[in-house]
Amino acid sequence: MKKYLIAVVLTIFGALPGFADGAVGIWKTQVDDGSYAYVDMTICEGKICGVISRTFDDSGEYQSENLGKPIVWDMVANGNGKYSSGKIWQPSTGKVFSSKMVLNGDILKVSGCVAAGLICKKQTWTRVQ
């Protein structure tokens, strides 16, 4: 019983830093293929993940087939606003990239690469809330 209690306490306190993570919140992506999205970033199993929560185009908000789909997952917080080892999905191409992020206040620089880092794409996301 004592070991079980210790394990529970360590799990709770080990998870606390993630709840205060600066990347958690809602982020506006850059325009890609004429559209942009709001991404709801949360903690998933101790790592940063994000799902598409709203979508917009030139005419305003619309109901994209991508609503609710994961766009960022398995992102590991390394401290000092840096994240790595994650994946990011680009809805306009359907491709999944190895990803990293850098947080600076309300700006989140997101990059994704394929082919061992030879082909990379970058975006700057801004915090909505």
PAMAR-412862 format. One record per residue: residue number from 1; chain; z, y, x of N, C-alpha, C, O in turn. Coordinates in steps of 0.1 Angstrom, whole numbers, always signed. Example, Ala and Ser with C-alpha at 12.3 -4.5 7.8 and 13.67 -1.06 7.14 Angstrom:
+-----+------+-------+-------+-------+-------+-------+-------+-------+-------+-------+-------+-------+-------+
: pos : unit :   n.w :   n.v :   n.u :  ca.w :  ca.v :  ca.u :   c.w :   c.v :   c.u :   o.w :   o.v :   o.u :
+-----+------+-------+-------+-------+-------+-------+-------+-------+-------+-------+-------+-------+-------+
:   1 :    A :   +78 :   -57 :  +132 :   +78 :   -45 :  +123 :   +78 :   -33 :  +132 :   +85 :   -33 :  +142 :
:   2 :    A :   +71 :   -22 :  +128 :   +71 :   -11 :  +137 :   +79 :    +0 :  +129 :   +80 :   +11 :  +134 :
+-----+------+-------+-------+-------+-------+-------+-------+-------+-------+-------+-------+-------+-------+
END
This chain:
+-----+------+-------+-------+-------+-------+-------+-------+-------+-------+-------+-------+-------+-------+
: pos : unit :   n.w :   n.v :   n.u :  ca.w :  ca.v :  ca.u :   c.w :   c.v :   c.u :   o.w :   o.v :   o.u :
+-----+------+-------+-------+-------+-------+-------+-------+-------+-------+-------+-------+-------+-------+
:   1 :    A :    +0 :   -12 :    +8 :    +0 :    +0 :    +0 :    +0 :   +13 :    +9 :    -7 :   +22 :    +6 :
:   2 :    A :    +8 :   +12 :   +19 :    +9 :   +24 :   +28 :    -5 :   +27 :   +35 :    -9 :   +38 :   +36 :
:   3 :    A :   -12 :   +16 :   +39 :   -25 :   +18 :   +45 :   -35 :   +24 :   +35 :   -43 :   +33 :   +38 :
:   4 :    A :   -34 :   +19 :   +22 :   -43 :   +24 :   +12 :   -40 :   +39 :    +9 :   -50 :   +47 :    +8 :
:   5 :    A :   -28 :   +43 :    +9 :   -24 :   +57 :    +7 :   -29 :   +66 :   +18 :   -35 :   +77 :   +16 :
:   6 :    A :   -28 :   +61 :   +30 :   -33 :   +69 :   +42 :   -48 :   +70 :   +41 :   -53 :   +81 :   +44 :
:   7 :    A :   -55 :   +60 :   +37 :   -69 :   +60 :   +36 :   -74 :   +71 :   +26 :   -83 :   +78 :   +28 :
:   8 :    A :   -67 :   +71 :   +14 :   -70 :   +80 :    +4 :   -68 :   +95 :    +9 :   -76 :  +103 :    +6 :
:   9 :    A :   -56 :   +97 :   +15 :   -53 :  +111 :   +20 :   -64 :  +115 :   +30 :   -69 :  +126 :   +30 :
:  10 :    A :   -67 :  +106 :   +40 :   -78 :  +110 :   +50 :   -91 :  +112 :   +43 :   -98 :  +121 :   +48 :
:  11 :    A :   -95 :  +105 :   +33 :  -107 :  +107 :   +26 :  -107 :  +120 :   +19 :  -117 :  +128 :   +20 :
:  12 :    A :   -97 :  +124 :   +13 :   -96 :  +137 :    +6 :   -97 :  +148 :   +15 :  -105 :  +157 :   +14 :
:  13 :    A :   -89 :  +148 :   +26 :   -89 :  +159 :   +35 :  -101 :  +159 :   +44 :  -105 :  +170 :   +48 :
:  14 :    A :  -107 :  +148 :   +46 :  -120 :  +147 :   +53 :  -131 :  +154 :   +45 :  -141 :  +159 :   +51 :
:  15 :    A :  -130 :  +153 :   +32 :  -141 :  +158 :   +24 :  -139 :  +173 :   +21 :  -149 :  +180 :   +17 :
:  16 :    A :  -128 :  +179 :   +23 :  -125 :  +193 :   +20 :  -135 :  +203 :   +27 :  -139 :  +212 :   +21 :
:  17 :    A :  -138 :  +201 :   +40 :  -147 :  +211 :   +47 :  -160 :  +211 :   +40 :  -166 :  +222 :   +39 :
:  18 :    A :  -165 :  +200 :   +34 :  -178 :  +200 :   +27 :  -178 :  +209 :   +15 :  -188 :  +215 :   +12 :
:  19 :    A :  -166 :  +210 :    +8 :  -166 :  +217 :    -4 :  -167 :  +232 :    -1 :  -171 :  +240 :   -10 :
:  20 :    A :  -164 :  +236 :   +11 :  -165 :  +251 :   +14 :  -177 :  +254 :   +22 :  -179 :  +265 :   +28 :
:  21 :    A :  -187 :  +244 :   +22 :  -199 :  +246 :   +30 :  -207 :  +258 :   +25 :  -209 :  +259 :   +13 :
:  22 :    A :  -212 :  +266 :   +35 :  -219 :  +278 :   +31 :  -233 :  +275 :   +25 :  -239 :  +284 :   +19 :
:  23 :    A :  -238 :  +263 :   +27 :  -252 :  +260 :   +22 :  -251 :  +256 :    +7 :  -261 :  +256 :    +0 :
:  24 :    A :  -239 :  +254 :    +2 :  -237 :  +250 :   -12 :  -240 :  +262 :   -21 :  -235 :  +273 :   -18 :
:  25 :    A :  -248 :  +260 :   -31 :  -252 :  +271 :   -40 :  -266 :  +270 :   -45 :  -272 :  +259 :   -44 :
:  26 :    A :  -271 :  +281 :   -50 :  -285 :  +280 :   -55 :  -293 :  +289 :   -46 :  -290 :  +301 :   -43 :
:  27 :    A :  -305 :  +283 :   -42 :  -314 :  +290 :   -33 :  -328 :  +291 :   -39 :  -333 :  +282 :   -45 :
:  28 :    A :  -334 :  +303 :   -36 :  -348 :  +305 :   -40 :  -357 :  +302 :   -28 :  -355 :  +307 :   -17 :
:  29 :    A :  -367 :  +293 :   -30 :  -376 :  +289 :   -20 :  -387 :  +300 :   -18 :  -388 :  +309 :   -27 :
:  30 :    A :  -395 :  +299 :    -8 :  -406 :  +307 :    -7 :  -417 :  +302 :   -16 :  -417 :  +290 :   -20 :
:  31 :    A :  -427 :  +310 :   -19 :  -438 :  +306 :   -27 :  -446 :  +296 :   -19 :  -450 :  +298 :    -7 :
:  32 :    A :  -450 :  +284 :   -25 :  -458 :  +274 :   -19 :  -468 :  +269 :   -30 :  -464 :  +264 :   -40 :
:  33 :    A :  -480 :  +271 :   -27 :  -491 :  +267 :   -36 :  -490 :  +274 :   -49 :  -492 :  +268 :   -60 :
:  34 :    A :  -486 :  +287 :   -49 :  -485 :  +295 :   -61 :  -472 :  +294 :   -69 :  -471 :  +301 :   -79 :
:  35 :    A :  -463 :  +286 :   -65 :  -450 :  +285 :   -72 :  -438 :  +285 :   -63 :  -440 :  +284 :   -50 :
:  36 :    A :  -427 :  +288 :   -68 :  -414 :  +287 :   -61 :  -404 :  +281 :   -70 :  -406 :  +280 :   -82 :
:  37 :    A :  -393 :  +277 :   -64 :  -382 :  +270 :   -71 :  -368 :  +275 :   -68 :  -366 :  +282 :   -58 :
:  38 :    A :  -359 :  +273 :   -77 :  -345 :  +274 :   -74 :  -340 :  +260 :   -70 :  -343 :  +250 :   -77 :
:  39 :    A :  -333 :  +259 :   -59 :  -327 :  +246 :   -55 :  -312 :  +247 :   -55 :  -306 :  +256 :   -49 :
:  40 :    A :  -306 :  +237 :   -62 :  -292 :  +237 :   -64 :  -287 :  +227 :   -53 :  -288 :  +215 :   -53 :
:  41 :    A :  -281 :  +233 :   -42 :  -275 :  +226 :   -31 :  -261 :  +222 :   -33 :  -253 :  +231 :   -37 :
:  42 :    A :  -258 :  +210 :   -31 :  -244 :  +205 :   -33 :  -241 :  +195 :   -22 :  -248 :  +193 :   -12 :
:  43 :    A :  -229 :  +189 :   -23 :  -225 :  +179 :   -13 :  -227 :  +165 :   -20 :  -222 :  +163 :   -31 :
:  44 :    A :  -234 :  +156 :   -13 :  -237 :  +143 :   -18 :  -232 :  +133 :    -7 :  -239 :  +132 :    +3 :
:  45 :    A :  -222 :  +126 :   -10 :  -217 :  +116 :    -1 :  -214 :  +122 :   +13 :  -217 :  +116 :   +23 :
:  46 :    A :  -208 :  +134 :   +13 :  -205 :  +140 :   +26 :  -216 :  +148 :   +33 :  -213 :  +154 :   +43 :
:  47 :    A :  -228 :  +148 :   +27 :  -239 :  +155 :   +33 :  -245 :  +165 :   +23 :  -242 :  +164 :   +11 :
:  48 :    A :  -253 :  +174 :   +28 :  -259 :  +184 :   +19 :  -271 :  +178 :   +13 :  -279 :  +172 :   +19 :
:  49 :    A :  -273 :  +181 :    +0 :  -285 :  +176 :    -7 :  -288 :  +187 :   -17 :  -280 :  +196 :   -21 :
:  50 :    A :  -300 :  +187 :   -22 :  -305 :  +197 :   -32 :  -315 :  +192 :   -41 :  -324 :  +184 :   -38 :
:  51 :    A :  -314 :  +197 :   -54 :  -324 :  +193 :   -64 :  -330 :  +206 :   -70 :  -324 :  +216 :   -70 :
:  52 :    A :  -342 :  +204 :   -74 :  -350 :  +215 :   -80 :  -344 :  +218 :   -94 :  -344 :  +209 :  -103 :
:  53 :    A :  -338 :  +230 :   -96 :  -332 :  +233 :  -109 :  -340 :  +242 :  -118 :  -338 :  +242 :  -130 :
:  54 :    A :  -349 :  +250 :  -112 :  -357 :  +259 :  -120 :  -370 :  +261 :  -112 :  -370 :  +260 :  -100 :
:  55 :    A :  -381 :  +263 :  -120 :  -394 :  +266 :  -113 :  -401 :  +278 :  -119 :  -400 :  +281 :  -131 :
:  56 :    A :  -409 :  +285 :  -110 :  -415 :  +297 :  -114 :  -429 :  +298 :  -108 :  -432 :  +292 :   -98 :
:  57 :    A :  -438 :  +305 :  -115 :  -451 :  +308 :  -110 :  -454 :  +323 :  -113 :  -445 :  +330 :  -117 :
:  58 :    A :  -467 :  +327 :  -112 :  -470 :  +341 :  -115 :  -467 :  +346 :  -129 :  -464 :  +358 :  -131 :
:  59 :    A :  -467 :  +336 :  -138 :  -464 :  +340 :  -152 :  -449 :  +340 :  -156 :  -445 :  +343 :  -167 :
:  60 :    A :  -441 :  +335 :  -146 :  -426 :  +334 :  -149 :  -421 :  +320 :  -148 :  -427 :  +312 :  -141 :
:  61 :    A :  -410 :  +318 :  -154 :  -404 :  +304 :  -154 :  -412 :  +295 :  -162 :  -417 :  +298 :  -173 :
:  62 :    A :  -414 :  +282 :  -157 :  -421 :  +272 :  -164 :  -414 :  +259 :  -162 :  -406 :  +257 :  -153 :
:  63 :    A :  -417 :  +249 :  -170 :  -411 :  +236 :  -170 :  -420 :  +226 :  -161 :  -429 :  +220 :  -166 :
:  64 :    A :  -417 :  +226 :  -148 :  -425 :  +218 :  -139 :  -420 :  +203 :  -140 :  -409 :  +200 :  -144 :
:  65 :    A :  -429 :  +194 :  -137 :  -425 :  +180 :  -137 :  -416 :  +177 :  -125 :  -410 :  +166 :  -125 :
:  66 :    A :  -414 :  +187 :  -117 :  -405 :  +185 :  -105 :  -390 :  +188 :  -108 :  -382 :  +186 :   -99 :
:  67 :    A :  -387 :  +194 :  -120 :  -373 :  +197 :  -123 :  -364 :  +185 :  -122 :  -368 :  +174 :  -127 :
:  68 :    A :  -353 :  +187 :  -115 :  -343 :  +176 :  -114 :  -346 :  +167 :  -102 :  -338 :  +158 :   -99 :
:  69 :    A :  -357 :  +169 :   -95 :  -361 :  +160 :   -84 :  -354 :  +164 :   -71 :  -353 :  +176 :   -69 :
:  70 :    A :  -350 :  +155 :   -63 :  -344 :  +158 :   -50 :  -354 :  +165 :   -41 :  -366 :  +160 :   -40 :
:  71 :    A :  -350 :  +175 :   -34 :  -359 :  +182 :   -25 :  -353 :  +182 :   -11 :  -361 :  +182 :    -1 :
:  72 :    A :  -340 :  +181 :   -10 :  -333 :  +181 :    +3 :  -322 :  +170 :    +2 :  -316 :  +169 :    -8 :
:  73 :    A :  -321 :  +161 :   +12 :  -311 :  +151 :   +12 :  -307 :  +147 :   +26 :  -314 :  +149 :   +36 :
:  74 :    A :  -295 :  +142 :   +27 :  -290 :  +136 :   +40 :  -288 :  +147 :   +51 :  -288 :  +144 :   +63 :
:  75 :    A :  -286 :  +160 :   +47 :  -285 :  +170 :   +57 :  -271 :  +170 :   +62 :  -261 :  +171 :   +55 :
:  76 :    A :  -269 :  +170 :   +75 :  -256 :  +169 :   +82 :  -252 :  +183 :   +87 :  -260 :  +189 :   +94 :
:  77 :    A :  -240 :  +188 :   +84 :  -235 :  +201 :   +89 :  -230 :  +198 :  +103 :  -222 :  +190 :  +106 :
:  78 :    A :  -236 :  +207 :  +112 :  -232 :  +206 :  +127 :  -223 :  +217 :  +131 :  -218 :  +217 :  +142 :
:  79 :    A :  -219 :  +226 :  +122 :  -211 :  +238 :  +125 :  -219 :  +249 :  +129 :  -231 :  +248 :  +132 :
:  80 :    A :  -213 :  +261 :  +128 :  -220 :  +274 :  +131 :  -233 :  +276 :  +123 :  -242 :  +282 :  +128 :
:  81 :    A :  -233 :  +271 :  +111 :  -245 :  +273 :  +102 :  -257 :  +265 :  +105 :  -268 :  +268 :  +100 :
:  82 :    A :  -255 :  +255 :  +113 :  -267 :  +246 :  +117 :  -265 :  +232 :  +110 :  -254 :  +227 :  +109 :
:  83 :    A :  -277 :  +227 :  +105 :  -278 :  +214 :   +98 :  -289 :  +207 :  +104 :  -299 :  +212 :  +108 :
:  84 :    A :  -288 :  +193 :  +105 :  -298 :  +185 :  +110 :  -298 :  +171 :  +103 :  -290 :  +168 :   +95 :
:  85 :    A :  -308 :  +163 :  +108 :  -309 :  +149 :  +104 :  -312 :  +147 :   +89 :  -310 :  +136 :   +84 :
:  86 :    A :  -316 :  +157 :   +82 :  -320 :  +156 :   +68 :  -334 :  +153 :   +66 :  -342 :  +152 :   +75 :
:  87 :    A :  -338 :  +152 :   +53 :  -351 :  +151 :   +48 :  -354 :  +162 :   +38 :  -345 :  +166 :   +31 :
:  88 :    A :  -367 :  +166 :   +38 :  -371 :  +176 :   +28 :  -384 :  +171 :   +22 :  -393 :  +167 :   +30 :
:  89 :    A :  -386 :  +173 :    +9 :  -398 :  +169 :    +2 :  -406 :  +182 :    -1 :  -400 :  +191 :    -7 :
:  90 :    A :  -419 :  +182 :    +1 :  -427 :  +193 :    -2 :  -435 :  +189 :   -15 :  -444 :  +182 :   -14 :
:  91 :    A :  -431 :  +195 :   -26 :  -437 :  +191 :   -39 :  -452 :  +193 :   -39 :  -459 :  +185 :   -45 :
:  92 :    A :  -458 :  +204 :   -33 :  -472 :  +206 :   -34 :  -480 :  +196 :   -27 :  -492 :  +194 :   -30 :
:  93 :    A :  -475 :  +189 :   -17 :  -482 :  +178 :   -10 :  -477 :  +164 :   -12 :  -484 :  +154 :   -10 :
:  94 :    A :  -464 :  +163 :   -17 :  -458 :  +150 :   -19 :  -453 :  +144 :    -6 :  -448 :  +133 :    -6 :
:  95 :    A :  -453 :  +152 :    +5 :  -449 :  +147 :   +18 :  -434 :  +149 :   +20 :  -428 :  +159 :   +15 :
:  96 :    A :  -428 :  +140 :   +27 :  -414 :  +141 :   +31 :  -414 :  +143 :   +46 :  -420 :  +136 :   +54 :
:  97 :    A :  -406 :  +153 :   +50 :  -405 :  +158 :   +64 :  -390 :  +155 :   +69 :  -381 :  +156 :   +61 :
:  98 :    A :  -389 :  +152 :   +82 :  -376 :  +153 :   +88 :  -372 :  +168 :   +89 :  -381 :  +176 :   +92 :
:  99 :    A :  -360 :  +171 :   +86 :  -357 :  +185 :   +84 :  -344 :  +189 :   +91 :  -335 :  +181 :   +94 :
: 100 :    A :  -343 :  +202 :   +93 :  -331 :  +209 :   +97 :  -330 :  +223 :   +91 :  -341 :  +228 :   +86 :
: 101 :    A :  -319 :  +229 :   +91 :  -317 :  +242 :   +85 :  -308 :  +250 :   +93 :  -299 :  +245 :  +101 :
: 102 :    A :  -309 :  +263 :   +92 :  -300 :  +273 :   +99 :  -296 :  +283 :   +88 :  -305 :  +290 :   +82 :
: 103 :    A :  -283 :  +284 :   +86 :  -278 :  +294 :   +77 :  -272 :  +306 :   +84 :  -265 :  +305 :   +93 :
: 104 :    A :  -277 :  +318 :   +78 :  -272 :  +331 :   +83 :  -269 :  +340 :   +71 :  -278 :  +346 :   +66 :
: 105 :    A :  -257 :  +340 :   +66 :  -253 :  +348 :   +55 :  -260 :  +342 :   +42 :  -258 :  +330 :   +38 :
: 106 :    A :  -269 :  +350 :   +36 :  -276 :  +346 :   +24 :  -290 :  +342 :   +27 :  -299 :  +342 :   +18 :
: 107 :    A :  -293 :  +339 :   +40 :  -306 :  +334 :   +44 :  -305 :  +320 :   +49 :  -296 :  +317 :   +58 :
: 108 :    A :  -314 :  +311 :   +44 :  -314 :  +297 :   +49 :  -328 :  +294 :   +54 :  -337 :  +294 :   +47 :
: 109 :    A :  -329 :  +293 :   +67 :  -342 :  +289 :   +74 :  -343 :  +274 :   +74 :  -335 :  +267 :   +80 :
: 110 :    A :  -353 :  +269 :   +67 :  -355 :  +255 :   +65 :  -368 :  +251 :   +72 :  -378 :  +258 :   +71 :
: 111 :    A :  -367 :  +240 :   +80 :  -380 :  +235 :   +87 :  -381 :  +220 :   +85 :  -370 :  +213 :   +84 :
: 112 :    A :  -393 :  +216 :   +85 :  -395 :  +201 :   +83 :  -407 :  +197 :   +92 :  -417 :  +205 :   +94 :
: 113 :    A :  -406 :  +186 :   +99 :  -416 :  +181 :  +108 :  -419 :  +167 :  +106 :  -411 :  +159 :  +101 :
: 114 :    A :  -432 :  +164 :  +110 :  -437 :  +150 :  +110 :  -443 :  +147 :  +123 :  -444 :  +157 :  +131 :
: 115 :    A :  -447 :  +135 :  +126 :  -454 :  +131 :  +138 :  -445 :  +135 :  +151 :  -450 :  +142 :  +160 :
: 116 :    A :  -433 :  +131 :  +150 :  -424 :  +134 :  +162 :  -423 :  +149 :  +165 :  -421 :  +152 :  +177 :
: 117 :    A :  -423 :  +157 :  +155 :  -422 :  +171 :  +157 :  -435 :  +179 :  +161 :  -434 :  +191 :  +164 :
: 118 :    A :  -446 :  +172 :  +160 :  -459 :  +179 :  +164 :  -464 :  +188 :  +153 :  -470 :  +198 :  +155 :
: 119 :    A :  -461 :  +184 :  +140 :  -465 :  +192 :  +129 :  -453 :  +196 :  +121 :  -446 :  +188 :  +116 :
: 120 :    A :  -451 :  +209 :  +121 :  -439 :  +214 :  +114 :  -443 :  +226 :  +104 :  -453 :  +233 :  +106 :
: 121 :    A :  -434 :  +227 :   +94 :  -436 :  +238 :   +85 :  -422 :  +244 :   +83 :  -412 :  +238 :   +85 :
: 122 :    A :  -422 :  +257 :   +81 :  -409 :  +265 :   +80 :  -410 :  +274 :   +67 :  -420 :  +278 :   +63 :
: 123 :    A :  -398 :  +276 :   +61 :  -396 :  +285 :   +50 :  -383 :  +292 :   +52 :  -374 :  +287 :   +58 :
: 124 :    A :  -382 :  +304 :   +46 :  -370 :  +311 :   +45 :  -366 :  +312 :   +31 :  -373 :  +317 :   +23 :
: 125 :    A :  -354 :  +306 :   +28 :  -349 :  +306 :   +14 :  -338 :  +317 :   +13 :  -331 :  +319 :   +23 :
: 126 :    A :  -337 :  +323 :    +1 :  -327 :  +333 :    -1 :  -317 :  +328 :   -12 :  -320 :  +321 :   -21 :
: 127 :    A :  -304 :  +332 :   -10 :  -294 :  +327 :   -19 :  -295 :  +335 :   -32 :  -297 :  +347 :   -33 :
: 128 :    A :  -294 :  +327 :   -43 :  -294 :  +333 :   -56 :  -280 :  +335 :   -61 :  -276 :  +345 :   -66 :
: 129 :    A :  -271 :  +325 :   -58 :  -257 :  +325 :   -61 :  -250 :  +315 :   -53 :  -238 :  +314 :   -54 :
+-----+------+-------+-------+-------+-------+-------+-------+-------+-------+-------+-------+-------+-------+
END
